[in-house]
Amino acid sequence: MVHILNKYISPKETIGNSLTKIYGIGQKRSYDVCAAVGVARGARIALARPTTVTEISREIMSKYEIGSSSKKRVYSDIQALTKMRSYRGVRHQNHLPARGQRTHTNAQTRKRWSF
């Protein structure tokens, strides 16, 4: 049983795939972290030394914004768009797709949850 930044990681998973469970870390960042630490991204997390897990945690904390701070940044960016009344901000405010998708036949879920 391994914990990296308060996320439980299954011992059967590879290091590269297990890091993507952390909010803010995708495939690219996961591969970058593995390369920086010097760990094969296909290695199993159960076979990693505890010092390696600590190095991975330090690398992520020092270089990337993850977790709730990342969510807060995204929320504040959307609020800034809404406040300046930009097109994207208005689309977010009206619960419509903001990236140019059509709404006549699609986006029913996005429209349904507008309350």
Long-range contacts (C-beta under 8 A, 24 or more apart in sequence): 2-45, 2-46, 2-48, 2-53, 4-53, 4-56, 4-57, 4-60, 5-57, 5-60, 5-61, 5-66, 5-67, 9-45, 10-45, 11-44, 11-45, 11-46, 12-44, 12-46, 13-44, 13-45, 14-41, 14-42, 14-43, 14-44, 14-45, 15-39, 15-40, 15-41, 15-42, 15-43, 15-44, 15-45, 15-48, 15-56, 16-41, 16-42, 18-45, 19-56, 19-60, 22-60, 22-66, 22-67, 23-66, 23-67, 23-70, 23-71, 24-64, 24-65, 24-66, 24-67, 24-70, 25-60, 25-64, 25-66, 29-64, 33-59, 33-60, 33-63, 36-63
